[in-house]
Amino acid sequence: QVQLVESGGGLVQPGDSLRLSCAASGRTFSIYGVGWFRQAPGKEREFVTAISWSDGSTSYRNSVKGRFTISRDYALNMVYLLMNSMKPEDTAVYYCAARRGNLLTSAPEEYDYWGQGTQVIVSS
């Protein structure tokens, strides 16, 4: 069993930056990939970014490339999402998710563990 807890959400203005954190605990040795997803009101959950725990390779959806950065900390079992130049369309509940497979994937059904989510609102 793996537990994931997100933190760092809040209300920001367009153009601001925000960093989300995801703390992993439990059987973390079984984790090979970690991703961030988001879900806006009335919308389907969508892929944001993912990172390979072993080699650090990353993948991003096109709309966040150049603005968002995912990173990991081996010692602390933490994954971070730095969001720069935020836009109103970034407003959503953000979830971290982990999978046992090492292939980076955007499909939520391929992830085995999920956090509770943290709310991000981008508004003037």
Contacts in CASP RR format, 6 or more apart in sequence:
PFRMAT RR
TARGET T0000
AUTHOR 0000-0000-0000
METHOD contacts of the structure
MODEL  1
QVQLVESGGGLVQPGDSLRLSCAASGRTFSIYGVGWFRQAPGKEREFVTA
ISWSDGSTSYRNSVKGRFTISRDYALNMVYLLMNSMKPEDTAVYYCAARR
GNLLTSAPEEYDYWGQGTQVIVSS
1 26 0 8 1.000
1 27 0 8 1.000
2 24 0 8 1.000
2 25 0 8 1.000
2 26 0 8 1.000
2 27 0 8 1.000
2 28 0 8 1.000
2 30 0 8 1.000
2 31 0 8 1.000
2 98 0 8 1.000
2 112 0 8 1.000
2 113 0 8 1.000
3 24 0 8 1.000
3 25 0 8 1.000
3 26 0 8 1.000
3 113 0 8 1.000
3 115 0 8 1.000
4 22 0 8 1.000
4 23 0 8 1.000
4 24 0 8 1.000
4 96 0 8 1.000
4 97 0 8 1.000
4 98 0 8 1.000
4 113 0 8 1.000
4 114 0 8 1.000
4 115 0 8 1.000
5 22 0 8 1.000
5 23 0 8 1.000
5 25 0 8 1.000
5 115 0 8 1.000
5 116 0 8 1.000
6 20 0 8 1.000
6 21 0 8 1.000
6 22 0 8 1.000
6 94 0 8 1.000
6 95 0 8 1.000
6 96 0 8 1.000
6 115 0 8 1.000
6 116 0 8 1.000
6 117 0 8 1.000
6 118 0 8 1.000
7 20 0 8 1.000
7 21 0 8 1.000
7 22 0 8 1.000
7 23 0 8 1.000
7 118 0 8 1.000
8 18 0 8 1.000
8 19 0 8 1.000
8 20 0 8 1.000
8 21 0 8 1.000
8 118 0 8 1.000
9 18 0 8 1.000
9 20 0 8 1.000
9 94 0 8 1.000
9 118 0 8 1.000
9 119 0 8 1.000
9 120 0 8 1.000
10 18 0 8 1.000
10 118 0 8 1.000
10 119 0 8 1.000
10 120 0 8 1.000
10 121 0 8 1.000
11 121 0 8 1.000
11 123 0 8 1.000
12 18 0 8 1.000
12 86 0 8 1.000
12 120 0 8 1.000
12 121 0 8 1.000
12 122 0 8 1.000
13 122 0 8 1.000
13 123 0 8 1.000
13 124 0 8 1.000
14 86 0 8 1.000
14 87 0 8 1.000
14 88 0 8 1.000
14 122 0 8 1.000
14 123 0 8 1.000
14 124 0 8 1.000
15 84 0 8 1.000
15 85 0 8 1.000
15 86 0 8 1.000
15 87 0 8 1.000
16 86 0 8 1.000
16 122 0 8 1.000
17 82 0 8 1.000
17 83 0 8 1.000
17 84 0 8 1.000
17 85 0 8 1.000
17 86 0 8 1.000
18 82 0 8 1.000
18 83 0 8 1.000
18 86 0 8 1.000
18 120 0 8 1.000
19 80 0 8 1.000
19 81 0 8 1.000
19 82 0 8 1.000
19 83 0 8 1.000
20 36 0 8 1.000
20 80 0 8 1.000
20 81 0 8 1.000
20 83 0 8 1.000
20 94 0 8 1.000
20 96 0 8 1.000
20 118 0 8 1.000
20 120 0 8 1.000
21 78 0 8 1.000
21 79 0 8 1.000
21 80 0 8 1.000
22 34 0 8 1.000
22 36 0 8 1.000
22 78 0 8 1.000
22 79 0 8 1.000
22 80 0 8 1.000
22 81 0 8 1.000
22 96 0 8 1.000
22 115 0 8 1.000
23 76 0 8 1.000
23 77 0 8 1.000
23 78 0 8 1.000
24 31 0 8 1.000
24 34 0 8 1.000
24 77 0 8 1.000
24 78 0 8 1.000
24 79 0 8 1.000
24 98 0 8 1.000
25 77 0 8 1.000
28 77 0 8 1.000
30 100 0 8 1.000
31 53 0 8 1.000
31 98 0 8 1.000
31 99 0 8 1.000
31 100 0 8 1.000
31 113 0 8 1.000
32 52 0 8 1.000
32 53 0 8 1.000
32 54 0 8 1.000
32 99 0 8 1.000
32 100 0 8 1.000
32 101 0 8 1.000
32 102 0 8 1.000
33 50 0 8 1.000
33 51 0 8 1.000
33 52 0 8 1.000
33 53 0 8 1.000
33 98 0 8 1.000
33 99 0 8 1.000
33 101 0 8 1.000
33 102 0 8 1.000
33 104 0 8 1.000
34 50 0 8 1.000
34 51 0 8 1.000
34 53 0 8 1.000
34 72 0 8 1.000
34 79 0 8 1.000
34 96 0 8 1.000
34 97 0 8 1.000
34 98 0 8 1.000
34 99 0 8 1.000
35 47 0 8 1.000
35 48 0 8 1.000
35 49 0 8 1.000
35 50 0 8 1.000
35 51 0 8 1.000
35 70 0 8 1.000
35 79 0 8 1.000
35 96 0 8 1.000
35 97 0 8 1.000
35 98 0 8 1.000
35 111 0 8 1.000
36 48 0 8 1.000
36 49 0 8 1.000
36 50 0 8 1.000
36 70 0 8 1.000
36 79 0 8 1.000
36 81 0 8 1.000
36 94 0 8 1.000
36 95 0 8 1.000
36 96 0 8 1.000
36 97 0 8 1.000
37 45 0 8 1.000
37 46 0 8 1.000
37 47 0 8 1.000
37 48 0 8 1.000
37 94 0 8 1.000
37 95 0 8 1.000
37 96 0 8 1.000
37 97 0 8 1.000
37 108 0 8 1.000
38 45 0 8 1.000
38 46 0 8 1.000
38 48 0 8 1.000
38 90 0 8 1.000
38 92 0 8 1.000
38 93 0 8 1.000
38 94 0 8 1.000
38 95 0 8 1.000
38 120 0 8 1.000
39 45 0 8 1.000
39 46 0 8 1.000
39 92 0 8 1.000
39 93 0 8 1.000
39 95 0 8 1.000
40 89 0 8 1.000
40 91 0 8 1.000
40 92 0 8 1.000
40 93 0 8 1.000
43 92 0 8 1.000
45 95 0 8 1.000
45 108 0 8 1.000
46 61 0 8 1.000
47 61 0 8 1.000
47 106 0 8 1.000
47 107 0 8 1.000
47 108 0 8 1.000
48 60 0 8 1.000
48 61 0 8 1.000
48 64 0 8 1.000
48 68 0 8 1.000
48 81 0 8 1.000
48 94 0 8 1.000
49 58 0 8 1.000
49 59 0 8 1.000
49 60 0 8 1.000
49 61 0 8 1.000
49 64 0 8 1.000
49 68 0 8 1.000
49 70 0 8 1.000
49 81 0 8 1.000
50 58 0 8 1.000
50 59 0 8 1.000
50 70 0 8 1.000
50 104 0 8 1.000
50 105 0 8 1.000
50 106 0 8 1.000
51 57 0 8 1.000
51 58 0 8 1.000
51 59 0 8 1.000
51 70 0 8 1.000
51 71 0 8 1.000
51 72 0 8 1.000
51 79 0 8 1.000
51 104 0 8 1.000
52 58 0 8 1.000
52 102 0 8 1.000
52 104 0 8 1.000
53 72 0 8 1.000
54 102 0 8 1.000
56 72 0 8 1.000
57 104 0 8 1.000
58 70 0 8 1.000
58 104 0 8 1.000
59 104 0 8 1.000
59 106 0 8 1.000
60 66 0 8 1.000
60 68 0 8 1.000
60 70 0 8 1.000
61 106 0 8 1.000
63 89 0 8 1.000
64 83 0 8 1.000
64 90 0 8 1.000
66 84 0 8 1.000
67 83 0 8 1.000
67 84 0 8 1.000
67 85 0 8 1.000
67 86 0 8 1.000
68 81 0 8 1.000
68 82 0 8 1.000
68 83 0 8 1.000
68 84 0 8 1.000
69 81 0 8 1.000
69 82 0 8 1.000
69 84 0 8 1.000
70 79 0 8 1.000
70 80 0 8 1.000
70 81 0 8 1.000
70 82 0 8 1.000
71 79 0 8 1.000
71 80 0 8 1.000
71 82 0 8 1.000
72 78 0 8 1.000
72 79 0 8 1.000
72 80 0 8 1.000
73 79 0 8 1.000
73 80 0 8 1.000
79 96 0 8 1.000
81 94 0 8 1.000
81 96 0 8 1.000
83 90 0 8 1.000
83 120 0 8 1.000
86 122 0 8 1.000
87 122 0 8 1.000
88 122 0 8 1.000
88 123 0 8 1.000
88 124 0 8 1.000
89 122 0 8 1.000
90 120 0 8 1.000
90 122 0 8 1.000
91 120 0 8 1.000
91 121 0 8 1.000
91 122 0 8 1.000
91 123 0 8 1.000
92 120 0 8 1.000
93 117 0 8 1.000
93 118 0 8 1.000
93 119 0 8 1.000
93 120 0 8 1.000
94 117 0 8 1.000
94 118 0 8 1.000
94 119 0 8 1.000
94 120 0 8 1.000
95 114 0 8 1.000
95 115 0 8 1.000
95 116 0 8 1.000
95 117 0 8 1.000
96 114 0 8 1.000
96 115 0 8 1.000
96 117 0 8 1.000
97 108 0 8 1.000
97 111 0 8 1.000
97 112 0 8 1.000
97 113 0 8 1.000
97 114 0 8 1.000
97 115 0 8 1.000
98 111 0 8 1.000
98 112 0 8 1.000
98 113 0 8 1.000
99 105 0 8 1.000
99 110 0 8 1.000
99 111 0 8 1.000
99 112 0 8 1.000
99 113 0 8 1.000
100 112 0 8 1.000
101 110 0 8 1.000
105 111 0 8 1.000
END
